[in-house]
Amino acid sequence: MDSKDLILRKIVTCATVCLLGIAAITTHGQTAAARTNGPSERDWWKNAVIYEVYPRSFQDTNGDGVGDLNGITKRLDYLQELGVDALWLTPCYPSPQVDFGYDISDYENIDPQYGTIADFDRLVAEAKKRHIRVIMDMVMNHSSDQHEWFLQSRSSRDNPYRDWYVWHDGKGETSTDRGAPPNNWQSEFGHSAWQWDEKTRQYYYHKFYIQQPDLNWDNPKVHRAFKDIIDFWLKRGVAGFRFDAITTLFEDPSLADEGVVKDKNGNPLIDAFGEQVLDGSKTALVAKIHPVMQEMRAEADTFNMDAFPGERVLIAEIYTSSIAELATMYGPPGKPEFQLPMDTQVGIIDKLDIAAFRAKLTDAETGLGSNVPLLLFDNHDNPRLDVRYGDGVHDTDIQRVIATVLFASRGVALLYYGDEIGMKTTPPKRREDVKDPVGIAGWPKEKGRDGERTPMQWDWSANAGFTAGMPWLLVPPSAATINVKAEESDPNSLLAWYKALIRLKKTNRALEDGANIMLDTGNTKVLSWMRAVAGAPQVVVSVNFTAQPQTVNLMNGEVGKETRKLKTLLKTPGAADSPSLDQIQLEPFGVYVGEVH
């Protein structure tokens, strides 16, 4: 542990001392006093708000019922007013749309249903005018089976592209019998991860859908191809990439079977597809991805951005319960990888478990060295916030709690379209309405991901202002009251809360750049923390995790100490101001943010 980490740990365990005055805090690899006026253009991403756009569902402009790039351009003013710094676009490349864009057939173009490459260039240019950057999704684990690489690969065993993918003989194969799949590996979407190809009489590996064959990352030509793809989009002015399913690039070359996960009684766990749950130990060799990402980062770092000076940012999709493993994704000294691996440790807490939130936020602050955390709670693969945290009565207040944790904690904040207005998860009621292949295969136990991908709710008109045609997914009935138009005119709306939080994140010195220090850590009902930076007033945040009113004392029982006054920065609509640190009053699922004076 170096001296900086030791100082931070002492601060965490001596919160009362912190509240009574900090001359300077040394943390995150440099003195806070030396960092003024927020991140530089080069470090634009360090306190950024990133907004995930699912293009199919955001805004349709041509009436075909599918969102498009021109629709995103049309809504840039809204995103600028919200306070967004960058848009992450899920894949809009040409695709057969088996997995709605994550099966890519051409990495250097735009799918016609979303528009043209000229439409993309216009989006980037218009976003630049509003100081918004565009981040693309980069899918390196697999391509579509309709990509020219794979069409060549499966044409014959001696084709030059054969070893661009993972091919193997079956077990016990003969000239007349294909044999069994090479091992017990399973697709994430059900059943064997091996698909027989009759023409060349071998199996190919697919971690995901059959139509998504895995690329062979032991082939240097694959490395070069993706560096060229990255170059193509960086030259068009994109600000970086979010790397999909990055931990699954490499598999065990010995093809050993994976272990079966068992319950406490020793019985195999069964998934929604009726298959035994495997431990994933042979199909996600995380250690092998580091050299690959060092290559990709070096490639990205060679570009200077004309649109915005500074670094192109690389974001990783990674699911891990280990802060130590997450920390490795930033790369070792001198060999950087991702600027922002997603801290899904916080986002995968699927209930208001105050102990888990406190522990994971502390991990994010103390376990990543000088690196910046990227926090998120939601995306296109998970039920929305209402399902995971709501109680059906206080849903809007609970979403204020989640938003406050997201935006008032140190680091980069990633939100999913519609979170800012409280869109609800709306899964299909009938199998014939399901569009997601996961839901089709797993129905009724697994309904798929359509419920969190419904069209953005702009107003209360037909189809919520999303399209003049028939939407690809039905607009939920909740759009009649939960929509941008209704909430823009309501100062107490969830949308107003998001705007206020984001504005504080960008304008308040402590919230922008301060250390994140947990307070009152024995409290089982209220989560409190402080943001502190030298030269600026400290800010305290308290969020009530219960449906009962709470009062907290952040003076920590100090006798003889002067009670510190509070200046309210933000509070739950209708709540009383809290006058001092020893008496912060919170409504059910209430929030209070105040400056210490």
Order of alpha helices (4+ residues) and beta strands (2+ residues): alpha-alpha-beta-beta-beta-alpha-alpha-beta-alpha-beta-alpha-beta-beta-beta-alpha-beta-alpha-beta-alpha-beta-alpha-alpha-beta-alpha-alpha-beta-alpha-alpha-alpha-alpha-beta-beta-beta-beta-beta-beta-beta
